[in-house]
């Protein structure tokens, strides 16, 4: 069994670590409630660039 610390961000509990896909889902699903919709929209627009940079950084090790 695994346990993770959770942070209370208003009404959502967020674990210390989670995948970038989960982070994306949280931001998009909570856009307009917990996240500014304009910021969420920009994040959505650059998501592919973020994933590419992450992949390049991980494979450069």
C-alpha positions as CSV (number, residue, x, y, z in Angstrom):
1,X,0.0,0.0,0.0
2,X,1.2,3.5,-0.9
3,X,0.4,6.7,0.8
4,X,0.9,10.2,-0.3
5,X,0.8,13.5,1.4
6,X,-2.1,15.7,0.2
7,X,-2.3,19.5,0.1
8,X,-5.6,21.1,0.5
9,X,-6.1,23.7,-2.2
10,X,-9.6,24.9,-1.4
11,X,-11.8,22.0,-2.2
12,X,-9.3,19.9,-4.2
13,X,-6.8,17.7,-2.5
14,X,-3.6,17.5,-4.5
15,X,-0.9,14.9,-3.9
16,X,2.8,15.9,-3.6
17,X,3.6,14.2,-6.9
18,X,1.5,13.2,-9.9
19,X,2.0,12.9,-13.6
20,X,2.0,15.9,-15.9
21,X,-1.1,14.4,-17.6
22,X,-2.9,14.5,-14.2
23,X,-1.7,18.1,-13.6
24,X,-3.1,19.0,-17.0
25,X,-6.4,17.4,-16.2
26,X,-6.7,19.2,-12.9
27,X,-5.9,22.6,-14.4
28,X,-8.4,22.1,-17.3
29,X,-11.2,20.6,-15.1
30,X,-10.8,23.4,-12.5
31,X,-10.5,26.2,-15.0
32,X,-12.8,29.0,-14.0
33,X,-13.1,27.7,-10.4
34,X,-9.6,27.2,-9.0
35,X,-7.5,28.3,-12.0
36,X,-7.9,31.5,-14.0
37,X,-9.4,30.5,-17.4
38,X,-7.0,32.7,-19.4
39,X,-4.0,31.1,-17.7
40,X,-5.5,27.6,-18.2
41,X,-6.0,28.5,-21.9
42,X,-2.3,29.5,-22.3
43,X,-1.2,26.3,-20.5
44,X,-3.4,24.3,-22.9
45,X,-1.8,26.1,-25.9
46,X,1.7,25.3,-24.8
47,X,1.1,21.8,-23.5
48,X,2.8,20.1,-26.4
49,X,5.9,22.3,-26.0
50,X,6.0,21.4,-22.3
51,X,5.8,17.7,-23.0
52,X,8.5,17.9,-25.7
53,X,10.8,19.8,-23.4
54,X,10.2,17.3,-20.6
55,X,10.9,14.4,-22.9
56,X,14.1,16.0,-24.1
57,X,15.3,16.7,-20.6
58,X,14.6,13.1,-19.5
59,X,16.3,11.6,-22.5
60,X,19.4,13.8,-22.1
61,X,20.3,12.3,-18.8
